[in-house]
Amino acid sequence: MLIKAVVIVMLLLIFASLFSALVFLFKDKRGGQRTAQALTWRIGLSLTLFLLLMAGFHFGVIPPGGLHLLR
């Protein structure tokens, strides 16, 4: 159950970063530096989520059939 919460929180952070980049793209007049920084955060969060999922699968936290088998 903890892994599901971690995945959901990470996805929410990724979407928040993506939305903030969109807002900075339209409202920021400083050359897009904050937009690039927000997109960099999104890439970092996405890679972290991917690595956590791969590590969870490797160490047996996530079973081969998926998380729905943990009920």
MARKOL-393946 format. One record per residue (C-alpha): residue in one letter; x, y, z. Coordinates in steps of 0.05 Angstrom, whole numbers, plus 32768, in hexadecimal, padded with zeros to 4 digits. Layout:
# MARKOL-393946
AXYZ/...
# end
This chain:
# MARKOL-393946
M800080008000/L803A802E800E/I805580277FC7/K8011803C7FAB/A8013807B7FD5/V805A808B7FBF/V804880827F76/I800A80AF7F7C/V803180E57FA1/M806980E37F6D/L803680E87F34/L801581237F56/L805881467F5E/I806881397F14/F802681567EFE/A802F81927F2C/S8073819F7F0F/L805981997EC9/F801F81C97ED8/S804E81FB7EF8/A807A81F97EBA/L803C82097E90/V802B82447EBD/F8072825E7EBB/L807382567E6F/F803882857E67/K804382B67EA0/D808E82BA7EA9/K80B282F07E81/R80F982DF7E98/G810D82B47E5D/G80EF82737E74/Q812282617EA9/R80ED824D7EDC/T80CA82247EA6/A810981FD7E98/Q811581F37EE2/A80CF81D87EEC/L80D781A87EB1/T811A81927ECD/W80F781817F0E/R80C3815A7EE8/I80F881317EC5/G811C81247F07/L80DB810E7F29/S80C980E17EEF/L810D80C07EEF/T810980B77F3B/L80C580977F35/F80DD80687EFE/L811A80547F27/L80EF80497F66/L80BF801D7F3F/M80F87FF57F21/A81197FED7F65/G80D67FD87F84/F80CD7FA37F4F/H81157F8B7F57/F81117F857FA2/G80CC7F647FA2/V80A37F9E7FBD/I807B7F9F7F7D/P80677F587F67/P806E7F447F1D/G80227F437F14/G801A7F8C7F2B/L80037FAF7F6A/H7FBB7F977F65/L7FD17F547F81/L7FE37F737FC4/R7F9C7F7B7FDD/
# end
